[in-house]
Amino acid sequence: MKGGLLIILYMVITAGSFIIVANYNREKLLKHQQEHPVKEQVKQRSSLEGKIKKWRKDTF
């Protein structure tokens, strides 16, 4: 009986610590993103599908 309670207590403490660490890391990431915003926009590469559609439209 005591062994089962210890296992359950261990699982609850482990899950709680994961939640606490995840919240701490999320706060750190948000703070870092606010302090260091992305300064330049990266141009999106054209897709192969778009190139093929353009080629078909221009060719036929």
mmCIF file of the N, C-alpha and C atoms, coordinates in Angstrom:
data_MODEL
# 
_entry.id   MODEL 
# 
loop_
_atom_site.group_PDB 
_atom_site.id 
_atom_site.type_symbol 
_atom_site.label_atom_id 
_atom_site.label_alt_id 
_atom_site.label_comp_id 
_atom_site.label_asym_id 
_atom_site.label_entity_id 
_atom_site.label_seq_id 
_atom_site.pdbx_PDB_ins_code 
_atom_site.Cartn_x 
_atom_site.Cartn_y 
_atom_site.Cartn_z 
_atom_site.occupancy 
_atom_site.B_iso_or_equiv 
_atom_site.pdbx_formal_charge 
_atom_site.auth_seq_id 
_atom_site.auth_comp_id 
_atom_site.auth_asym_id 
_atom_site.auth_atom_id 
_atom_site.pdbx_PDB_model_num 
ATOM 1   N N  . MET A 1 1  ? 0.823  -1.192 0.000   1.00 0.00 ? 1  MET A N  1 
ATOM 2   C CA . MET A 1 1  ? 0.000  0.000  0.000   1.00 0.00 ? 1  MET A CA 1 
ATOM 3   C C  . MET A 1 1  ? 0.868  1.258  0.000   1.00 0.00 ? 1  MET A C  1 
ATOM 4   N N  . LYS A 1 2  ? 1.917  1.268  0.840   1.00 0.00 ? 2  LYS A N  1 
ATOM 5   C CA . LYS A 1 2  ? 2.772  2.444  0.912   1.00 0.00 ? 2  LYS A CA 1 
ATOM 6   C C  . LYS A 1 2  ? 3.564  2.614  -0.383  1.00 0.00 ? 2  LYS A C  1 
ATOM 7   N N  . GLY A 1 3  ? 3.968  1.491  -0.983  1.00 0.00 ? 3  GLY A N  1 
ATOM 8   C CA . GLY A 1 3  ? 4.726  1.557  -2.240  1.00 0.00 ? 3  GLY A CA 1 
ATOM 9   C C  . GLY A 1 3  ? 3.900  2.182  -3.348  1.00 0.00 ? 3  GLY A C  1 
ATOM 10  N N  . GLY A 1 4  ? 2.628  1.848  -3.413  1.00 0.00 ? 4  GLY A N  1 
ATOM 11  C CA . GLY A 1 4  ? 1.744  2.419  -4.431  1.00 0.00 ? 4  GLY A CA 1 
ATOM 12  C C  . GLY A 1 4  ? 1.559  3.911  -4.240  1.00 0.00 ? 4  GLY A C  1 
ATOM 13  N N  . LEU A 1 5  ? 1.426  4.332  -2.990  1.00 0.00 ? 5  LEU A N  1 
ATOM 14  C CA . LEU A 1 5  ? 1.287  5.760  -2.703  1.00 0.00 ? 5  LEU A CA 1 
ATOM 15  C C  . LEU A 1 5  ? 2.563  6.510  -3.051  1.00 0.00 ? 5  LEU A C  1 
ATOM 16  N N  . LEU A 1 6  ? 3.714  5.890  -2.788  1.00 0.00 ? 6  LEU A N  1 
ATOM 17  C CA . LEU A 1 6  ? 4.986  6.534  -3.127  1.00 0.00 ? 6  LEU A CA 1 
ATOM 18  C C  . LEU A 1 6  ? 5.133  6.700  -4.639  1.00 0.00 ? 6  LEU A C  1 
ATOM 19  N N  . ILE A 1 7  ? 4.709  5.698  -5.387  1.00 0.00 ? 7  ILE A N  1 
ATOM 20  C CA . ILE A 1 7  ? 4.785  5.781  -6.851  1.00 0.00 ? 7  ILE A CA 1 
ATOM 21  C C  . ILE A 1 7  ? 3.864  6.880  -7.363  1.00 0.00 ? 7  ILE A C  1 
ATOM 22  N N  . ILE A 1 8  ? 2.656  6.942  -6.842  1.00 0.00 ? 8  ILE A N  1 
ATOM 23  C CA . ILE A 1 8  ? 1.707  7.983  -7.255  1.00 0.00 ? 8  ILE A CA 1 
ATOM 24  C C  . ILE A 1 8  ? 2.247  9.360  -6.891  1.00 0.00 ? 8  ILE A C  1 
ATOM 25  N N  . LEU A 1 9  ? 2.793  9.500  -5.680  1.00 0.00 ? 9  LEU A N  1 
ATOM 26  C CA . LEU A 1 9  ? 3.372  10.772 -5.255  1.00 0.00 ? 9  LEU A CA 1 
ATOM 27  C C  . LEU A 1 9  ? 4.536  11.162 -6.158  1.00 0.00 ? 9  LEU A C  1 
ATOM 28  N N  . TYR A 1 10 ? 5.378  10.197 -6.507  1.00 0.00 ? 10 TYR A N  1 
ATOM 29  C CA . TYR A 1 10 ? 6.504  10.457 -7.410  1.00 0.00 ? 10 TYR A CA 1 
ATOM 30  C C  . TYR A 1 10 ? 6.001  10.941 -8.772  1.00 0.00 ? 10 TYR A C  1 
ATOM 31  N N  . MET A 1 11 ? 4.955  10.301 -9.303  1.00 0.00 ? 11 MET A N  1 
ATOM 32  C CA . MET A 1 11 ? 4.412  10.697 -10.607 1.00 0.00 ? 11 MET A CA 1 
ATOM 33  C C  . MET A 1 11 ? 3.827  12.103 -10.549 1.00 0.00 ? 11 MET A C  1 
ATOM 34  N N  . VAL A 1 12 ? 3.131  12.439 -9.473  1.00 0.00 ? 12 VAL A N  1 
ATOM 35  C CA . VAL A 1 12 ? 2.536  13.771 -9.330  1.00 0.00 ? 12 VAL A CA 1 
ATOM 36  C C  . VAL A 1 12 ? 3.627  14.829 -9.231  1.00 0.00 ? 12 VAL A C  1 
ATOM 37  N N  . ILE A 1 13 ? 4.658  14.568 -8.438  1.00 0.00 ? 13 ILE A N  1 
ATOM 38  C CA . ILE A 1 13 ? 5.761  15.526 -8.296  1.00 0.00 ? 13 ILE A CA 1 
ATOM 39  C C  . ILE A 1 13 ? 6.487  15.700 -9.624  1.00 0.00 ? 13 ILE A C  1 
ATOM 40  N N  . THR A 1 14 ? 6.711  14.611 -10.356 1.00 0.00 ? 14 THR A N  1 
ATOM 41  C CA . THR A 1 14 ? 7.379  14.695 -11.657 1.00 0.00 ? 14 THR A CA 1 
ATOM 42  C C  . THR A 1 14 ? 6.549  15.505 -12.644 1.00 0.00 ? 14 THR A C  1 
ATOM 43  N N  . ALA A 1 15 ? 5.254  15.248 -12.717 1.00 0.00 ? 15 ALA A N  1 
ATOM 44  C CA . ALA A 1 15 ? 4.388  16.001 -13.632 1.00 0.00 ? 15 ALA A CA 1 
ATOM 45  C C  . ALA A 1 15 ? 4.355  17.474 -13.243 1.00 0.00 ? 15 ALA A C  1 
ATOM 46  N N  . GLY A 1 16 ? 4.269  17.755 -11.960 1.00 0.00 ? 16 GLY A N  1 
ATOM 47  C CA . GLY A 1 16 ? 4.260  19.145 -11.500 1.00 0.00 ? 16 GLY A CA 1 
ATOM 48  C C  . GLY A 1 16 ? 5.550  19.858 -11.847 1.00 0.00 ? 16 GLY A C  1 
ATOM 49  N N  . SER A 1 17 ? 6.678  19.179 -11.683 1.00 0.00 ? 17 SER A N  1 
ATOM 50  C CA . SER A 1 17 ? 7.955  19.823 -12.008 1.00 0.00 ? 17 SER A CA 1 
ATOM 51  C C  . SER A 1 17 ? 8.067  20.083 -13.503 1.00 0.00 ? 17 SER A C  1 
ATOM 52  N N  . PHE A 1 18 ? 7.568  19.180 -14.338 1.00 0.00 ? 18 PHE A N  1 
ATOM 53  C CA . PHE A 1 18 ? 7.573  19.415 -15.789 1.00 0.00 ? 18 PHE A CA 1 
ATOM 54  C C  . PHE A 1 18 ? 6.753  20.654 -16.138 1.00 0.00 ? 18 PHE A C  1 
ATOM 55  N N  . ILE A 1 19 ? 5.605  20.807 -15.517 1.00 0.00 ? 19 ILE A N  1 
ATOM 56  C CA . ILE A 1 19 ? 4.747  21.970 -15.792 1.00 0.00 ? 19 ILE A CA 1 
ATOM 57  C C  . ILE A 1 19 ? 5.436  23.258 -15.351 1.00 0.00 ? 19 ILE A C  1 
ATOM 58  N N  . ILE A 1 20 ? 6.053  23.236 -14.179 1.00 0.00 ? 20 ILE A N  1 
ATOM 59  C CA . ILE A 1 20 ? 6.739  24.434 -13.674 1.00 0.00 ? 20 ILE A CA 1 
ATOM 60  C C  . ILE A 1 20 ? 7.901  24.816 -14.582 1.00 0.00 ? 20 ILE A C  1 
ATOM 61  N N  . VAL A 1 21 ? 8.706  23.842 -14.983 1.00 0.00 ? 21 VAL A N  1 
ATOM 62  C CA . VAL A 1 21 ? 9.853  24.124 -15.856 1.00 0.00 ? 21 VAL A CA 1 
ATOM 63  C C  . VAL A 1 21 ? 9.375  24.608 -17.223 1.00 0.00 ? 21 VAL A C  1 
ATOM 64  N N  . ALA A 1 22 ? 8.302  24.031 -17.752 1.00 0.00 ? 22 ALA A N  1 
ATOM 65  C CA . ALA A 1 22 ? 7.782  24.462 -19.056 1.00 0.00 ? 22 ALA A CA 1 
ATOM 66  C C  . ALA A 1 22 ? 7.300  25.906 -18.996 1.00 0.00 ? 22 ALA A C  1 
ATOM 67  N N  . ASN A 1 23 ? 6.603  26.287 -17.941 1.00 0.00 ? 23 ASN A N  1 
ATOM 68  C CA . ASN A 1 23 ? 6.146  27.671 -17.793 1.00 0.00 ? 23 ASN A CA 1 
ATOM 69  C C  . ASN A 1 23 ? 7.323  28.625 -17.661 1.00 0.00 ? 23 ASN A C  1 
ATOM 70  N N  . TYR A 1 24 ? 8.353  28.230 -16.913 1.00 0.00 ? 24 TYR A N  1 
ATOM 71  C CA . TYR A 1 24 ? 9.542  29.065 -16.757 1.00 0.00 ? 24 TYR A CA 1 
ATOM 72  C C  . TYR A 1 24 ? 10.229 29.275 -18.108 1.00 0.00 ? 24 TYR A C  1 
ATOM 73  N N  . ASN A 1 25 ? 10.382 28.195 -18.877 1.00 0.00 ? 25 ASN A N  1 
ATOM 74  C CA . ASN A 1 25 ? 11.025 28.310 -20.190 1.00 0.00 ? 25 ASN A CA 1 
ATOM 75  C C  . ASN A 1 25 ? 10.190 29.152 -21.149 1.00 0.00 ? 25 ASN A C  1 
ATOM 76  N N  . ARG A 1 26 ? 8.868  29.021 -21.090 1.00 0.00 ? 26 ARG A N  1 
ATOM 77  C CA . ARG A 1 26 ? 7.993  29.814 -21.955 1.00 0.00 ? 26 ARG A CA 1 
ATOM 78  C C  . ARG A 1 26 ? 8.150  31.300 -21.644 1.00 0.00 ? 26 ARG A C  1 
ATOM 79  N N  . GLU A 1 27 ? 8.200  31.640 -20.361 1.00 0.00 ? 27 GLU A N  1 
ATOM 80  C CA . GLU A 1 27 ? 8.394  33.038 -19.966 1.00 0.00 ? 27 GLU A CA 1 
ATOM 81  C C  . GLU A 1 27 ? 9.745  33.558 -20.438 1.00 0.00 ? 27 GLU A C  1 
ATOM 82  N N  . LYS A 1 28 ? 10.786 32.733 -20.327 1.00 0.00 ? 28 LYS A N  1 
ATOM 83  C CA . LYS A 1 28 ? 12.113 33.145 -20.785 1.00 0.00 ? 28 LYS A CA 1 
ATOM 84  C C  . LYS A 1 28 ? 12.115 33.402 -22.288 1.00 0.00 ? 28 LYS A C  1 
ATOM 85  N N  . LEU A 1 29 ? 11.478 32.523 -23.054 1.00 0.00 ? 29 LEU A N  1 
ATOM 86  C CA . LEU A 1 29 ? 11.432 32.691 -24.508 1.00 0.00 ? 29 LEU A CA 1 
ATOM 87  C C  . LEU A 1 29 ? 10.673 33.952 -24.894 1.00 0.00 ? 29 LEU A C  1 
ATOM 88  N N  . LEU A 1 30 ? 9.533  34.198 -24.266 1.00 0.00 ? 30 LEU A N  1 
ATOM 89  C CA . LEU A 1 30 ? 8.756  35.395 -24.577 1.00 0.00 ? 30 LEU A CA 1 
ATOM 90  C C  . LEU A 1 30 ? 9.534  36.657 -24.235 1.00 0.00 ? 30 LEU A C  1 
ATOM 91  N N  . LYS A 1 31 ? 10.218 36.650 -23.094 1.00 0.00 ? 31 LYS A N  1 
ATOM 92  C CA . LYS A 1 31 ? 11.015 37.810 -22.692 1.00 0.00 ? 31 LYS A CA 1 
ATOM 93  C C  . LYS A 1 31 ? 12.148 38.046 -23.690 1.00 0.00 ? 31 LYS A C  1 
ATOM 94  N N  . HIS A 1 32 ? 12.804 36.980 -24.124 1.00 0.00 ? 32 HIS A N  1 
ATOM 95  C CA . HIS A 1 32 ? 13.907 37.110 -25.083 1.00 0.00 ? 32 HIS A CA 1 
ATOM 96  C C  . HIS A 1 32 ? 13.401 37.625 -26.427 1.00 0.00 ? 32 HIS A C  1 
ATOM 97  N N  . GLN A 1 33 ? 12.240 37.154 -26.869 1.00 0.00 ? 33 GLN A N  1 
ATOM 98  C CA . GLN A 1 33 ? 11.683 37.614 -28.143 1.00 0.00 ? 33 GLN A CA 1 
ATOM 99  C C  . GLN A 1 33 ? 11.294 39.081 -28.076 1.00 0.00 ? 33 GLN A C  1 
ATOM 100 N N  . GLN A 1 34 ? 10.824 39.552 -26.924 1.00 0.00 ? 34 GLN A N  1 
ATOM 101 C CA . GLN A 1 34 ? 10.471 40.962 -26.784 1.00 0.00 ? 34 GLN A CA 1 
ATOM 102 C C  . GLN A 1 34 ? 11.712 41.837 -26.757 1.00 0.00 ? 34 GLN A C  1 
ATOM 103 N N  . GLU A 1 35 ? 12.784 41.352 -26.151 1.00 0.00 ? 35 GLU A N  1 
ATOM 104 C CA . GLU A 1 35 ? 14.020 42.133 -26.078 1.00 0.00 ? 35 GLU A CA 1 
ATOM 105 C C  . GLU A 1 35 ? 14.768 42.146 -27.404 1.00 0.00 ? 35 GLU A C  1 
ATOM 106 N N  . HIS A 1 36 ? 14.692 41.050 -28.155 1.00 0.00 ? 36 HIS A N  1 
ATOM 107 C CA . HIS A 1 36 ? 15.433 40.928 -29.409 1.00 0.00 ? 36 HIS A CA 1 
ATOM 108 C C  . HIS A 1 36 ? 14.475 40.559 -30.546 1.00 0.00 ? 36 HIS A C  1 
ATOM 109 N N  . PRO A 1 37 ? 13.694 41.520 -31.036 1.00 0.00 ? 37 PRO A N  1 
ATOM 110 C CA . PRO A 1 37 ? 12.766 41.194 -32.129 1.00 0.00 ? 37 PRO A CA 1 
ATOM 111 C C  . PRO A 1 37 ? 13.533 40.927 -33.427 1.00 0.00 ? 37 PRO A C  1 
ATOM 112 N N  . VAL A 1 38 ? 12.885 40.238 -34.326 1.00 0.00 ? 38 VAL A N  1 
ATOM 113 C CA . VAL A 1 38 ? 13.487 39.959 -35.630 1.00 0.00 ? 38 VAL A CA 1 
ATOM 114 C C  . VAL A 1 38 ? 13.564 41.273 -36.389 1.00 0.00 ? 38 VAL A C  1 
ATOM 115 N N  . LYS A 1 39 ? 14.756 41.621 -36.850 1.00 0.00 ? 39 LYS A N  1 
ATOM 116 C CA . LYS A 1 39 ? 14.959 42.935 -37.452 1.00 0.00 ? 39 LYS A CA 1 
ATOM 117 C C  . LYS A 1 39 ? 14.722 42.942 -38.954 1.00 0.00 ? 39 LYS A C  1 
ATOM 118 N N  . GLU A 1 40 ? 14.932 41.845 -39.611 1.00 0.00 ? 40 GLU A N  1 
ATOM 119 C CA . GLU A 1 40 ? 14.759 41.833 -41.062 1.00 0.00 ? 40 GLU A CA 1 
ATOM 120 C C  . GLU A 1 40 ? 13.788 40.732 -41.458 1.00 0.00 ? 40 GLU A C  1 
ATOM 121 N N  . GLN A 1 41 ? 13.025 41.006 -42.464 1.00 0.00 ? 41 GLN A N  1 
ATOM 122 C CA . GLN A 1 41 ? 12.090 40.013 -42.970 1.00 0.00 ? 41 GLN A CA 1 
ATOM 123 C C  . GLN A 1 41 ? 12.797 39.200 -44.046 1.00 0.00 ? 41 GLN A C  1 
ATOM 124 N N  . VAL A 1 42 ? 12.763 37.909 -43.919 1.00 0.00 ? 42 VAL A N  1 
ATOM 125 C CA . VAL A 1 42 ? 13.400 37.035 -44.888 1.00 0.00 ? 42 VAL A CA 1 
ATOM 126 C C  . VAL A 1 42 ? 12.427 36.820 -46.035 1.00 0.00 ? 42 VAL A C  1 
ATOM 127 N N  . LYS A 1 43 ? 12.897 37.063 -47.259 1.00 0.00 ? 43 LYS A N  1 
ATOM 128 C CA . LYS A 1 43 ? 12.035 36.895 -48.422 1.00 0.00 ? 43 LYS A CA 1 
ATOM 129 C C  . LYS A 1 43 ? 11.716 35.413 -48.597 1.00 0.00 ? 43 LYS A C  1 
ATOM 130 N N  . GLN A 1 44 ? 10.439 35.142 -48.809 1.00 0.00 ? 44 GLN A N  1 
ATOM 131 C CA . GLN A 1 44 ? 10.002 33.763 -48.960 1.00 0.00 ? 44 GLN A CA 1 
ATOM 132 C C  . GLN A 1 44 ? 10.405 33.259 -50.334 1.00 0.00 ? 44 GLN A C  1 
ATOM 133 N N  . ARG A 1 45 ? 10.979 32.080 -50.370 1.00 0.00 ? 45 ARG A N  1 
ATOM 134 C CA . ARG A 1 45 ? 11.402 31.496 -51.632 1.00 0.00 ? 45 ARG A CA 1 
ATOM 135 C C  . ARG A 1 45 ? 10.180 31.068 -52.437 1.00 0.00 ? 45 ARG A C  1 
ATOM 136 N N  . SER A 1 46 ? 10.280 31.213 -53.752 1.00 0.00 ? 46 SER A N  1 
ATOM 137 C CA . SER A 1 46 ? 9.159  30.790 -54.594 1.00 0.00 ? 46 SER A CA 1 
ATOM 138 C C  . SER A 1 46 ? 9.124  29.267 -54.643 1.00 0.00 ? 46 SER A C  1 
ATOM 139 N N  . SER A 1 47 ? 7.925  28.743 -54.705 1.00 0.00 ? 47 SER A N  1 
ATOM 140 C CA . SER A 1 47 ? 7.772  27.298 -54.680 1.00 0.00 ? 47 SER A CA 1 
ATOM 141 C C  . SER A 1 47 ? 7.899  26.726 -56.088 1.00 0.00 ? 47 SER A C  1 
ATOM 142 N N  . LEU A 1 48 ? 8.225  25.464 -56.148 1.00 0.00 ? 48 LEU A N  1 
ATOM 143 C CA . LEU A 1 48 ? 8.336  24.779 -57.431 1.00 0.00 ? 48 LEU A CA 1 
ATOM 144 C C  . LEU A 1 48 ? 6.977  24.749 -58.126 1.00 0.00 ? 48 LEU A C  1 
ATOM 145 N N  . GLU A 1 49 ? 5.913  24.567 -57.356 1.00 0.00 ? 49 GLU A N  1 
ATOM 146 C CA . GLU A 1 49 ? 4.568  24.550 -57.934 1.00 0.00 ? 49 GLU A CA 1 
ATOM 147 C C  . GLU A 1 49 ? 4.254  25.888 -58.603 1.00 0.00 ? 49 GLU A C  1 
ATOM 148 N N  . GLY A 1 50 ? 4.629  26.982 -57.943 1.00 0.00 ? 50 GLY A N  1 
ATOM 149 C CA . GLY A 1 50 ? 4.402  28.305 -58.526 1.00 0.00 ? 50 GLY A CA 1 
ATOM 150 C C  . GLY A 1 50 ? 5.184  28.501 -59.811 1.00 0.00 ? 50 GLY A C  1 
ATOM 151 N N  . LYS A 1 51 ? 6.419  28.002 -59.843 1.00 0.00 ? 51 LYS A N  1 
ATOM 152 C CA . LYS A 1 51 ? 7.239  28.113 -61.053 1.00 0.00 ? 51 LYS A CA 1 
ATOM 153 C C  . LYS A 1 51 ? 6.617  27.316 -62.203 1.00 0.00 ? 51 LYS A C  1 
ATOM 154 N N  . ILE A 1 52 ? 6.104  26.129 -61.902 1.00 0.00 ? 52 ILE A N  1 
ATOM 155 C CA . ILE A 1 52 ? 5.492  25.286 -62.939 1.00 0.00 ? 52 ILE A CA 1 
ATOM 156 C C  . ILE A 1 52 ? 4.229  25.947 -63.476 1.00 0.00 ? 52 ILE A C  1 
ATOM 157 N N  . LYS A 1 53 ? 3.393  26.508 -62.587 1.00 0.00 ? 53 LYS A N  1 
ATOM 158 C CA . LYS A 1 53 ? 2.170  27.184 -63.040 1.00 0.00 ? 53 LYS A CA 1 
ATOM 159 C C  . LYS A 1 53 ? 2.511  28.378 -63.921 1.00 0.00 ? 53 LYS A C  1 
ATOM 160 N N  . LYS A 1 54 ? 3.523  29.137 -63.536 1.00 0.00 ? 54 LYS A N  1 
ATOM 161 C CA . LYS A 1 54 ? 3.942  30.294 -64.332 1.00 0.00 ? 54 LYS A CA 1 
ATOM 162 C C  . LYS A 1 54 ? 4.463  29.836 -65.693 1.00 0.00 ? 54 LYS A C  1 
ATOM 163 N N  . TRP A 1 55 ? 5.252  28.774 -65.714 1.00 0.00 ? 55 TRP A N  1 
ATOM 164 C CA . TRP A 1 55 ? 5.800  28.243 -66.964 1.00 0.00 ? 55 TRP A CA 1 
ATOM 165 C C  . TRP A 1 55 ? 4.669  27.785 -67.894 1.00 0.00 ? 55 TRP A C  1 
ATOM 166 N N  . ARG A 1 56 ? 3.661  27.067 -67.335 1.00 0.00 ? 56 ARG A N  1 
ATOM 167 C CA . ARG A 1 56 ? 2.539  26.596 -68.156 1.00 0.00 ? 56 ARG A CA 1 
ATOM 168 C C  . ARG A 1 56 ? 1.749  27.768 -68.712 1.00 0.00 ? 56 ARG A C  1 
ATOM 169 N N  . LYS A 1 57 ? 1.537  28.797 -67.862 1.00 0.00 ? 57 LYS A N  1 
ATOM 170 C CA . LYS A 1 57 ? 0.776  29.963 -68.303 1.00 0.00 ? 57 LYS A CA 1 
ATOM 171 C C  . LYS A 1 57 ? 1.533  30.707 -69.407 1.00 0.00 ? 57 LYS A C  1 
ATOM 172 N N  . ASP A 1 58 ? 2.835  30.847 -69.257 1.00 0.00 ? 58 ASP A N  1 
ATOM 173 C CA . ASP A 1 58 ? 3.634  31.563 -70.248 1.00 0.00 ? 58 ASP A CA 1 
ATOM 174 C C  . ASP A 1 58 ? 3.839  30.750 -71.522 1.00 0.00 ? 58 ASP A C  1 
ATOM 175 N N  . THR A 1 59 ? 3.915  29.436 -71.405 1.00 0.00 ? 59 THR A N  1 
ATOM 176 C CA . THR A 1 59 ? 4.227  28.587 -72.556 1.00 0.00 ? 59 THR A CA 1 
ATOM 177 C C  . THR A 1 59 ? 2.990  28.258 -73.385 1.00 0.00 ? 59 THR A C  1 
ATOM 178 N N  . PHE A 1 60 ? 1.880  27.963 -72.744 1.00 0.00 ? 60 PHE A N  1 
ATOM 179 C CA . PHE A 1 60 ? 0.700  27.493 -73.479 1.00 0.00 ? 60 PHE A CA 1 
ATOM 180 C C  . PHE A 1 60 ? -0.344 28.543 -73.572 1.00 0.00 ? 60 PHE A C  1 
# 
